[in-house]
Amino acid sequence: MMGGQSSKTANTDVPSPIKIGNHSLYAADLSSYEAACVEDPSLQSFDATIQERTSRVISSLVDGVEVRSLSIDSLREVTGSLLEMNQEVVKVILECKQDIWNKKDQELFSLVNDFFENSLHTLDFCNALEKCLKRAREKQVMVKSAITYFEEEAQNGVEGSVYLKTLQELKSFKEAEDPFTEEFYSLFHSVYKQQASMLKKLQIRKQKLDKKLKSLKTLRRVSNVIFVAAFVSVLIFSVVAAAVAAPPVITALAGALAVPLGSVGKWCNSLFKGYETALKSQREVISSMQVGAYITLTDLDNIRVRIDKLEIEIESLLQNAEFALRNEDAVRLAIVEIKKKIESFSEIIECLSEQADKCSRQIRRARTVVLQKIIKYPG
């Protein structure tokens, strides 16, 4: 690898001010780079190119040192090699541009805003559902009153058209407004569509983040490319400085490049870790919203199923009430059927009420969790 070969060349051929041994200032970064080369074929190719060009430059400089002069060709070889290496760096970065170009978190914040906006709309729906259930309970009271009146009137021995109170309650039940209005269903479909769309957007965003997390290997490659390019640049300028007995200009150049090199490895690791932390933090925010949207969508599905069942029960009760009102001699038979339905009718109302309360609580909990994730979000 680059570190090993450069070390051998620098130690045996040209005295170098930079130590590249196991205890050098850059040993840890070079070891990390060498380990990355073993695992990454693309980095191996880059490393081979760097090695070949570095060897060529060093050989050219050594030839100049042997004759106690530094030719124009040797200097051209140095500057040309540095330009070539920089181009290799540019090439790798451009190829990986889509993975390492971190946009402002506009898309994330847009999703967060949509999530909170949708959650408020869903809470409005839960409130609307409670109003519908209030009307359903009013109809429930009418039915139970009809049953009570029937039992009282039947106990008194009345028949047929004499079931006045019973029939009056059944009529009130029949004429009462449907608990679930068109506005309610319109709100339900709107909220459901918003939550389904939100969940889809979050799934797509999460897939992108997962893909980026998997491509961190690519970012590590870019970091290593930048590091080794900077390292080799300093190495070559150090050799140049030694070859020409360190004229002031070359010494200044070598010194200028050597100063930032000590922090290049740390900067690369910082870049890598910072990017990884940002992606993971985004993923946590997205995941928390995704869980919240999924739970809400599941609650809405359950609510819709129970509303459908309640509508069926109401329709059945209405048919029995209408049958009794059309044929007063069949009041007893109608009430028997209504008694069979009323218990299920009441249970569904209570289940829906509990489901609406549960949905509201889970929406508020999801909002809290997402807020906590955002507070912890770095930057």
C-alpha positions as CSV (number, residue, x, y, z in Angstrom):
1,M,0.0,0.0,0.0
2,M,0.9,3.6,-0.3
3,G,2.1,4.0,3.2
4,G,4.4,1.0,3.1
5,Q,6.0,1.7,-0.2
6,S,6.5,5.4,0.5
7,S,8.2,4.5,3.8
8,K,10.6,2.2,2.1
9,T,11.5,4.6,-0.6
10,A,11.8,7.5,1.7
11,N,14.0,5.6,4.2
12,T,16.4,4.0,1.7
13,D,16.7,6.5,-1.2
14,V,16.2,10.0,0.0
15,P,16.4,11.5,3.5
16,S,13.0,12.8,4.3
17,P,11.9,15.1,7.1
18,I,8.6,13.2,7.5
19,K,8.7,9.9,9.4
20,I,6.3,7.3,8.1
21,G,7.1,4.4,10.4
22,N,4.9,2.7,12.9
23,H,5.4,5.5,15.4
24,S,5.0,8.4,13.0
25,L,2.5,11.2,13.3
26,Y,0.4,9.7,10.5
27,A,0.8,6.0,11.3
28,A,-2.8,5.6,12.5
29,D,-4.3,7.4,9.4
30,L,-2.0,5.4,7.0
31,S,-2.9,2.1,8.7
32,S,-6.6,3.0,8.3
33,Y,-6.0,3.8,4.6
34,E,-4.1,0.5,4.1
35,A,-6.9,-1.4,5.7
36,A,-9.5,0.3,3.5
37,C,-7.4,-0.6,0.4
38,V,-7.6,-4.3,1.3
39,E,-11.4,-4.1,1.4
40,D,-12.1,-1.7,-1.4
41,P,-11.1,-2.7,-5.0
42,S,-11.7,0.9,-6.2
43,L,-9.4,2.3,-3.6
44,Q,-6.8,-0.4,-4.6
45,S,-6.9,1.0,-8.1
46,F,-6.4,4.5,-6.9
47,D,-3.6,3.4,-4.6
48,A,-1.8,1.6,-7.5
49,T,-2.0,4.8,-9.6
50,I,-0.7,6.9,-6.7
51,Q,2.1,4.4,-6.1
52,E,3.2,4.3,-9.7
53,R,3.3,8.1,-10.0
54,T,5.0,8.6,-6.7
55,S,7.7,6.1,-7.6
56,R,8.2,7.9,-10.9
57,V,8.5,11.2,-9.2
58,I,10.9,9.9,-6.6
59,S,13.1,8.2,-9.2
60,S,13.3,11.4,-11.2
61,L,14.3,13.4,-8.1
62,V,16.9,10.8,-7.1
63,D,18.4,11.0,-10.6
64,G,18.7,14.8,-10.1
65,V,20.2,14.4,-6.7
66,E,22.9,12.0,-8.0
67,V,24.2,14.7,-10.3
68,R,23.8,17.3,-7.6
69,S,21.3,19.2,-9.8
70,L,17.6,19.3,-10.2
71,S,16.5,19.4,-13.8
72,I,13.6,21.2,-15.3
73,D,12.2,17.8,-16.4
74,S,12.3,16.6,-12.8
75,L,10.4,19.6,-11.6
76,R,7.9,19.1,-14.4
77,E,7.5,15.5,-13.3
78,V,6.7,16.7,-9.8
79,T,4.2,19.4,-10.7
80,G,2.6,17.1,-13.4
81,S,2.2,14.3,-10.9
82,L,0.5,16.6,-8.3
83,L,-1.9,17.8,-11.0
84,E,-2.7,14.2,-12.0
85,M,-3.3,13.1,-8.4
86,N,-5.6,16.1,-7.9
87,Q,-7.5,15.1,-11.0
88,E,-7.9,11.5,-9.6
89,V,-9.3,13.0,-6.4
90,V,-11.7,15.2,-8.4
91,K,-12.8,12.1,-10.4
92,V,-13.6,10.0,-7.4
93,I,-15.5,12.9,-5.7
94,L,-17.5,13.6,-8.9
95,E,-18.4,9.9,-9.2
96,C,-19.6,9.9,-5.6
97,K,-21.2,13.3,-5.7
98,Q,-24.7,12.1,-5.2
99,D,-23.7,10.3,-2.0
100,I,-21.6,12.9,-0.4
101,W,-23.4,16.1,-1.4
102,N,-25.4,16.9,1.7
103,K,-28.3,19.2,0.9
104,K,-29.8,21.5,3.5
105,D,-32.4,19.5,5.3
106,Q,-35.3,21.1,3.5
107,E,-36.9,17.8,2.5
108,L,-36.7,16.5,6.1
109,F,-38.1,19.7,7.5
110,S,-40.9,19.6,4.9
111,L,-41.8,16.1,5.9
112,V,-41.7,17.1,9.6
113,N,-44.1,20.0,8.9
114,D,-46.4,17.8,6.9
115,F,-46.3,15.2,9.7
116,F,-47.4,17.7,12.3
117,E,-50.0,19.2,10.0
118,N,-51.5,15.9,9.2
119,S,-51.5,14.9,12.9
120,L,-53.6,18.0,13.7
121,H,-56.1,17.1,10.9
122,T,-56.3,13.6,12.3
123,L,-57.0,14.9,15.8
124,D,-59.8,17.0,14.2
125,F,-61.2,13.8,12.7
126,C,-61.1,12.1,16.1
127,N,-63.1,15.0,17.5
128,A,-65.6,14.8,14.6
129,L,-65.9,11.1,15.3
130,E,-66.8,11.7,19.0
131,K,-69.6,14.1,17.8
132,C,-70.9,11.4,15.5
133,L,-70.8,8.9,18.3
134,K,-72.7,11.4,20.5
135,R,-75.5,11.3,17.9
136,A,-75.3,7.5,17.7
137,R,-75.7,7.4,21.5
138,E,-78.8,9.6,21.2
139,K,-80.3,7.0,18.7
140,Q,-79.2,4.3,21.1
141,V,-81.2,6.0,23.9
142,M,-84.3,6.2,21.6
143,V,-84.1,2.4,20.8
144,K,-83.6,1.5,24.5
145,S,-86.6,3.8,25.4
146,A,-88.7,2.0,22.8
147,I,-87.8,-1.3,24.3
148,T,-88.6,0.0,27.8
149,Y,-91.9,1.4,26.7
150,F,-92.8,-1.8,24.9
151,E,-92.2,-3.8,28.0
152,E,-94.3,-1.4,30.1
153,E,-97.1,-1.4,27.6
154,A,-97.0,-5.1,27.0
155,Q,-97.1,-5.7,30.8
156,N,-100.3,-3.5,30.9
157,G,-101.8,-5.9,28.4
158,V,-102.2,-3.5,25.4
159,E,-102.0,-4.7,21.9
160,G,-101.6,-3.3,18.3
161,S,-102.1,0.4,17.9
162,V,-102.1,1.0,21.6
163,Y,-98.3,0.8,21.7
164,L,-98.2,4.5,21.4
165,K,-95.1,5.3,23.3
166,T,-93.2,2.4,21.8
167,L,-94.1,3.5,18.2
168,Q,-93.3,7.1,19.0
169,E,-89.8,6.3,20.1
170,L,-89.3,4.1,17.1
171,K,-90.5,7.0,14.9
172,S,-88.1,9.4,16.6
173,F,-85.3,6.9,16.0
174,K,-86.2,6.5,12.4
175,E,-86.3,10.3,11.8
176,A,-83.2,11.2,13.7
177,E,-80.2,12.3,11.7
178,D,-77.7,9.7,10.5
179,P,-74.8,9.9,13.0
180,F,-72.2,9.9,10.2
181,T,-72.7,12.8,7.8
182,E,-71.3,13.3,4.4
183,E,-69.0,16.0,5.9
184,F,-67.6,13.4,8.3
185,Y,-66.9,10.8,5.5
186,S,-65.3,13.6,3.5
187,L,-63.0,14.4,6.4
188,F,-62.2,10.8,7.0
189,H,-61.2,10.2,3.3
190,S,-59.1,13.4,3.3
191,V,-57.3,12.4,6.6
192,Y,-56.8,8.8,5.4
193,K,-55.4,10.0,2.1
194,Q,-53.0,12.4,3.8
195,Q,-51.7,9.7,6.2
196,A,-51.3,7.2,3.4
197,S,-49.4,9.7,1.3
198,M,-47.3,10.7,4.3
199,L,-46.4,7.1,5.0
200,K,-45.3,6.6,1.4
201,K,-43.1,9.7,1.4
202,L,-41.5,8.6,4.7
203,Q,-40.9,5.1,3.3
204,I,-39.2,6.6,0.2
205,R,-37.1,9.0,2.3
206,K,-36.1,6.2,4.6
207,Q,-35.0,4.0,1.7
208,K,-32.9,6.9,0.4
209,L,-31.3,7.2,3.9
210,D,-30.7,3.5,4.1
211,K,-29.0,3.6,0.7
212,K,-26.8,6.5,1.8
213,L,-25.9,4.7,5.0
214,K,-24.8,1.7,2.9
215,S,-22.8,4.0,0.7
216,L,-20.7,5.3,3.6
217,K,-18.0,3.0,2.3
218,T,-17.9,5.3,-0.7
219,L,-17.5,8.3,1.5
220,R,-14.7,6.6,3.4
221,R,-13.0,6.0,0.0
222,V,-13.3,9.7,-0.8
223,S,-11.8,10.6,2.6
224,N,-8.9,8.2,2.1
225,V,-8.3,9.5,-1.4
226,I,-8.1,13.1,-0.1
227,F,-5.8,12.0,2.8
228,V,-3.4,10.0,0.7
229,A,-3.3,12.7,-2.0
230,A,-2.4,15.3,0.6
231,F,0.1,12.9,2.2
232,V,1.9,12.2,-1.1
233,S,1.9,15.8,-2.0
234,V,3.8,16.7,1.2
235,L,6.1,13.7,0.7
236,I,7.0,14.8,-2.8
237,F,7.6,18.4,-1.7
238,S,9.7,17.2,1.2
239,V,11.8,15.2,-1.2
240,V,12.1,18.3,-3.5
241,A,13.2,20.4,-0.5
242,A,15.9,17.8,0.4
243,A,17.1,17.5,-3.1
244,V,17.7,21.2,-3.7
245,A,19.1,21.8,-0.2
246,A,15.9,23.5,0.9
247,P,15.8,26.9,-0.9
248,P,13.5,29.3,0.9
249,V,10.7,29.1,-1.7
250,I,10.5,25.3,-1.7
251,T,10.9,25.1,2.1
252,A,8.0,27.5,2.4
253,L,5.8,25.4,0.1
254,A,6.7,22.2,1.9
255,G,6.0,23.9,5.3
256,A,2.7,25.3,4.1
257,L,1.5,21.9,3.0
258,A,2.9,20.1,6.0
259,V,1.1,22.2,8.5
260,P,-2.5,21.1,7.6
261,L,-1.5,17.5,6.9
262,G,-1.3,16.7,10.6
263,S,-5.1,17.3,10.8
264,V,-6.1,15.8,7.5
265,G,-6.7,12.4,8.9
266,K,-8.7,13.8,11.8
267,W,-10.6,16.0,9.4
268,C,-11.4,13.0,7.1
269,N,-12.6,11.0,10.1
270,S,-14.6,14.0,11.4
271,L,-16.2,14.4,8.0
272,F,-17.1,10.7,7.8
273,K,-18.4,10.6,11.4
274,G,-20.3,13.8,11.0
275,Y,-22.0,12.6,7.8
276,E,-22.8,9.3,9.4
277,T,-24.2,11.0,12.5
278,A,-26.4,13.3,10.4
279,L,-27.8,10.4,8.3
280,K,-28.5,8.3,11.4
281,S,-30.2,11.2,13.1
282,Q,-32.3,11.9,10.0
283,R,-33.2,8.2,9.9
284,E,-34.3,8.3,13.6
285,V,-36.6,11.3,12.9
286,I,-38.0,9.6,9.8
287,S,-38.5,6.3,11.5
288,S,-40.3,7.9,14.4
289,M,-42.6,9.7,12.0
290,Q,-43.1,6.5,10.0
291,V,-44.1,4.6,13.1
292,G,-46.5,7.3,14.0
293,A,-48.0,7.5,10.5
294,Y,-48.3,3.7,10.3
295,I,-50.1,3.5,13.7
296,T,-52.5,6.3,12.8
297,L,-53.3,4.6,9.5
298,T,-53.9,1.3,11.3
299,D,-56.2,3.1,13.7
300,L,-58.1,4.7,10.9
301,D,-58.5,1.3,9.2
302,N,-59.9,-0.1,12.4
303,I,-62.2,2.9,12.9
304,R,-63.5,2.5,9.3
305,V,-64.3,-1.2,9.9
306,R,-66.2,-0.4,13.1
307,I,-68.1,2.5,11.5
308,D,-69.2,0.1,8.7
309,K,-70.4,-2.4,11.3
310,L,-72.2,0.3,13.2
311,E,-73.9,1.6,10.0
312,I,-75.0,-2.0,9.3
313,E,-76.5,-2.3,12.8
314,I,-78.2,1.1,12.4
315,E,-79.7,0.1,9.1
316,S,-80.9,-3.2,10.6
317,L,-82.6,-1.3,13.5
318,L,-84.1,1.1,11.1
319,Q,-85.6,-1.7,9.0
320,N,-87.2,-3.2,12.2
321,A,-88.5,0.2,13.3
322,E,-90.0,0.8,9.9
323,F,-91.5,-2.6,9.8
324,A,-93.2,-2.0,13.2
325,L,-94.4,1.5,12.1
326,R,-95.9,0.1,8.8
327,N,-97.5,-2.9,10.5
328,E,-98.5,-2.1,14.1
329,D,-99.6,-5.7,14.6
330,A,-95.9,-6.7,14.2
331,V,-94.6,-4.4,17.0
332,R,-93.8,-7.4,19.3
333,L,-91.9,-9.2,16.6
334,A,-90.0,-6.0,15.6
335,I,-89.0,-5.4,19.3
336,V,-87.7,-8.9,19.6
337,E,-85.4,-8.4,16.7
338,I,-84.4,-5.0,18.0
339,K,-83.4,-6.5,21.4
340,K,-81.1,-8.9,19.5
341,K,-79.4,-6.0,17.8
342,I,-79.1,-3.3,20.5
343,E,-76.4,-5.0,22.5
344,S,-74.1,-5.3,19.5
345,F,-75.0,-1.7,18.5
346,S,-74.0,-0.5,22.0
347,E,-70.8,-2.4,22.0
348,I,-69.7,-1.0,18.7
349,I,-70.3,2.5,19.9
350,E,-68.2,2.0,22.9
351,C,-65.4,0.3,20.9
352,L,-65.4,3.2,18.5
353,S,-65.2,5.7,21.3
354,E,-62.3,3.8,22.8
355,Q,-60.6,3.6,19.4
356,A,-61.0,7.4,18.8
357,D,-59.5,8.1,22.3
358,K,-56.7,5.6,21.6
359,C,-56.0,7.2,18.2
360,S,-55.8,10.7,19.8
361,R,-53.5,9.6,22.5
362,Q,-51.2,7.8,20.1
363,I,-51.1,10.8,17.8
364,R,-50.1,13.0,20.7
365,R,-47.5,10.5,21.8
366,A,-46.1,10.3,18.2
367,R,-45.8,14.1,18.1
368,T,-43.9,14.1,21.4
369,V,-41.5,11.4,20.2
370,V,-40.8,13.2,16.9
371,L,-40.2,16.5,18.8
372,Q,-37.7,14.7,21.1
373,K,-35.9,13.3,18.1
374,I,-35.7,16.8,16.5
375,I,-34.4,18.4,19.6
376,K,-31.6,15.8,19.7
377,Y,-31.0,16.2,16.0
378,P,-27.4,17.5,15.5
379,G,-27.2,20.8,13.7
